[in-house]
Amino acid sequence: MAHVLLRYTLAPDYLARRGALRETHLALAWAAADAGTLILGGAVGDPPESALLLFADAEAARSFAARDPYVTNGLVTYWDVVPWATVVGAEAATPIRPAGSLRDEDRLA
């Protein structure tokens, strides 16, 4: 599975305006997660200045942004979709381990 990031830049008044749209945004996000296209998502920073959403493919990410009320109502001032070459971790799309290393389950065998 490939990974792509949907990156959002948030409006300065994002927190003040988010309340009225949050339930619809979260319903859309959870529907995408339940469908298996959205892997993780959330705001970055405290207070939030951006958001990152990890998707399984670029088209799903673009489709999400096009329907997201945060985007359509101007809470997101800029968004883009970029490939993310994940190489470390259990969910990495293309795991790369150092030469000669063993995975934990290989050591226990």
ABEGO torsion letter per residue (X at the ends): XBBBBBBBBBBAAAAAAAAAAAAAAAAAAAAAAAAGABABBEBBEOBBABBBBBBABAAAAAAAAAABAAAAAGABABBBBBBBBBABEAABABBBBBBGBBBAAAAAX
